[in-house]
Amino acid sequence: MSNVENDLFVALEWSQEITDIREQYPLDRDITTEVASSLGIKHPCYPGTHVPTVMTVDFLCTRMRDSTVQLVAFNAKRTEEANDRRSLEKLEIQRAAFGLLAIPHHLVFHDDLPKRKISNIRWIRDGYLKDGEREPYPGYFDDIKARLAASWPQSGLACTLAEHCAHFDASQGAERGTGLKAARMLLLDRWLVPDLEGPSLADAPLTSFQRTSLERPQLRPVGGA
């Protein structure tokens, strides 16, 4: 993906309304050639040929809103492309084609994306276990999440998320950074809801995080009698 496409993907993936994302989804070439002809716009062709290309939209998403499932299309472009006539012509073909299909189409320019929010979402997503990353034992981070959730103060505490997690690591005898990774997992699970407009979630006060009504992670028994 380009940088702008990747940023938009991160924002879409975080949305709880979006249940599926299909990248570079192909449009029906018969529809786009017909639309281009009706608009008086030259349809793009494969280089060195007169064969119309199969046009693709950056993201075709399935959105669930008010118990209604709807397809929504998104194209992400750099802001300077707003002055590129040919780029706009291609986008107009797509907009009209999706109009015939009764699918909403949105054009998102890079400068319009919420940069701070996306940066915070990337930080949260870094809580996923990476390829090759091993837990001390199966389900280790499930247990750590449960312990961190249990340690969460019932009322406001004058410390930051990083400070609380550092204290948690010390109390549990855990490796430094374990609690902060578990906190990101709780954010991924939506047990904690952050203020994504803040400059740094790690340095945000605990009072800026909201706990949801989701069931708190439970400790699992480890080992046997």
C-alpha angles and dihedrals in degrees: 000000000000116000093259092048091049092050091050091047091054091051093047094046091053093053112099089211092064111081100168136020124196115192124216091359112194121237122217104270093212089058096047093047090049091048093047091052092049091049094046091239123137109246113231115255134199110271114276093009141080091230111122112239123237101250119219134201117222095235134006107191135190110223127194112203126163090347090304122121115215137170115232127185126212133190120190120205138171112254094244089063088072086079095049106099095197092050090052091049091056091048090050090055090053094045092053093044092053088046089060088051092049090238117138112239123203128192112205121193119206095240090057095058116102098248097186092048092049091048090054092047090053089053091052092047089055086074091078115106105256127225108284094014109132130204119222086244134354110285093015095137092044086060093044090051090052092049092047091048090050090051093052108119117250091220136027116302122196098234139089127254091253092051093049091048092048089053089048091053091051093048092049097041087237128154113272111271095025094110093047090051090050089049090056088051090053088051090050089050088051090235084123122040116204134201097248092191092069119104096239128010093199090057095041118114116254088242089068091065121082123208115222128219090253114124113270114251110264129226114246125218110251125205126358143263 
